[in-house]
Amino acid sequence: MDSSQKSEAFYKKLKTQLQDTALWPTEYLYKFIVKTDPDKIKKLENLFDNLGAVINTTESKNGNYTSVSINLRMKNPDQVIAKYKEVAEKIEGVISL
């Protein structure tokens, strides 16, 4: 199984879990980890700009990484997954939690 097949299997499982555990539309909390780089953090924040997102950032103890939490009202699981894919496509090295 190549990485794109693993990725699609992951998103399919995530969609099922989201459908089973929430009434849509609902608030959804995204969590990402990125290297502490102001450009990457700003780029990540810009992907959620103008959507009514509440964004919090926390640097790691050593300052090497930054946790970015984004709380946002989403219409459905497909919209949640589309955002995850957009982040993964546009920001190199981001870790989605």
N, C-alpha and C positions, 0 to 999 in steps of 0.2 A: 504494500500500500504506500503510494507516494505521499508527499506532504500535502498536496492539494486534496487528495482523497481523505486524508486524516482530518484536514481542516473542515471539509464539507460534512464529514461524519460528526465532528464536534458541534458544528452549528445546527445540524439536524437534531441532535440530542438536546442542545440548549433550547431550541425552539419548543420542543416537546415539554421540557421542564418549565419554561416560562408560561406556556399555555395552561399547564396543570396547576401552577402555584399562584397565579395572579388573576385578578379581574381587570380587564383592559378597558380604557386607558388607565395607566398607573404610574406612580413615581418609580423610577429605576435608578439605581446607584451603580455607576461605572467606576471601576478602580483600575488605574494604570500605574506602572512603574517605568520611569525613564531615567537615563543618565542625567545628572544635574547639568543641564545645558539650557540657558535662557531661551535660545531659539527654538529648541524642541518643545519646551514647555509652552511657549507662546503659540507655536503652531498647533499643539494639542488643544489649547484653550480656544483658539480661533475656529476649530472644527465644530465647537459647540456654541459659538458666539451667536447671539440673536435668536436663541431657542429657549430662553428663560432658564438656563442652567445655573445652578449654584455650584461654584467650583472652589475647592480647597486644595492647597498644596502643602506638603510636609517634606522637608529634607531629611535624609537619613542621618544617623548620628555622626558619621564621618563626612557627610556632605557630598558623597559620590552619586547618590541616587535621590530622586524626588518622587514621592507618591502623589498622584493627582486623583482626587475623588470628585466625581461629577454627578450631581443629582438632577434629574431631568424627568419631566412628564413625557411618557412615550405612549403612542397610540396602540401599538401592538408588538408582538415578538419580532415580526419581520423588520420593523423600524429599529428595534434594539440591535439586531444582528447586522443590519445595513451599516449602522454607525461603527460597530466593532470592525467590520471589514474595511470601512473607509479609513479608520485610524491605522489599521495594520498596513494598508496600502500606502498611506501618505507619510507615515512617521517611522523611520528606520529604527529598529532596536527596541521598540516599545513592548512592554509585557502587559498583557491584559489579565486581570484577576477576576 
